[in-house]
Amino acid sequence: MIDTAFGIVYGATLLAALFPPLYLAASGIRGGFLGMPFSIAYWILDALVIGLALWAKYAIEDVRGELDEEIELGAAATAGGAA
């Protein structure tokens, strides 16, 4: 369920970034957004949504304990790595 929700967010933001007609439609807007042209704000907003979605997915996986943070070392590595 969560993977599907994040997949939809990733798909939408990638479509916004990689589908030229969407960007061309946004670049025709003359009004500014926080002092910058809307076409620049379009890319910044797209990057922020992707970044926040990745951070949220990481945070959810951390709460659920699904992260692989422990690395098991082999016998050679624990013995000092000398061969």
VENPEJO-V676187 format. One record per residue. N is the residue number from 0. RES is the residue in one small letter. PHI is phi in degrees with one decimal (none if undefined). Layout:
((N & RES & PHI) (N & RES & PHI))
//
This chain:
((0 & m & none) (1 & i & -68.7) (2 & d & -61.6) (3 & t & -66.5) (4 & a & -63.1) (5 & f & -70.1) (6 & g & -61.2) (7 & i & -66.4) (8 & v & -63.5) (9 & y & -60.5) (10 & g & -61.2) (11 & a & -65.7) (12 & t & -71.6) (13 & l & -67.8) (14 & l & -62.7) (15 & a & -63.4) (16 & a & -81.5) (17 & l & -108.8) (18 & f & -101.0) (19 & p & -53.7) (20 & p & -60.8) (21 & l & -66.5) (22 & y & -67.0) (23 & l & -65.0) (24 & a & -66.9) (25 & a & -71.7) (26 & s & -72.8) (27 & g & -80.6) (28 & i & -77.8) (29 & r & -84.6) (30 & g & -69.0) (31 & g & -90.6) (32 & f & -134.0) (33 & l & 55.8) (34 & g & 83.9) (35 & m & -124.3) (36 & p & -60.6) (37 & f & -62.5) (38 & s & -64.6) (39 & i & -74.6) (40 & a & -61.7) (41 & y & -58.7) (42 & w & -69.3) (43 & i & -65.2) (44 & l & -62.4) (45 & d & -62.3) (46 & a & -66.4) (47 & l & -64.5) (48 & v & -64.8) (49 & i & -63.2) (50 & g & -62.6) (51 & l & -66.8) (52 & a & -66.5) (53 & l & -64.2) (54 & w & -63.6) (55 & a & -64.0) (56 & k & -64.9) (57 & y & -61.9) (58 & a & -63.0) (59 & i & -66.3) (60 & e & -66.3) (61 & d & -66.9) (62 & v & -63.7) (63 & r & -78.0) (64 & g & 76.5) (65 & e & -96.2) (66 & l & -83.6) (67 & d & -97.9) (68 & e & -93.0) (69 & e & -88.1) (70 & i & -110.7) (71 & e & -88.0) (72 & l & -93.3) (73 & g & -75.2) (74 & a & -61.4) (75 & a & -66.4) (76 & a & -72.4) (77 & t & -76.4) (78 & a & -87.7) (79 & g & 102.6) (80 & g & 76.3) (81 & a & -77.1) (82 & a & -104.7))
//
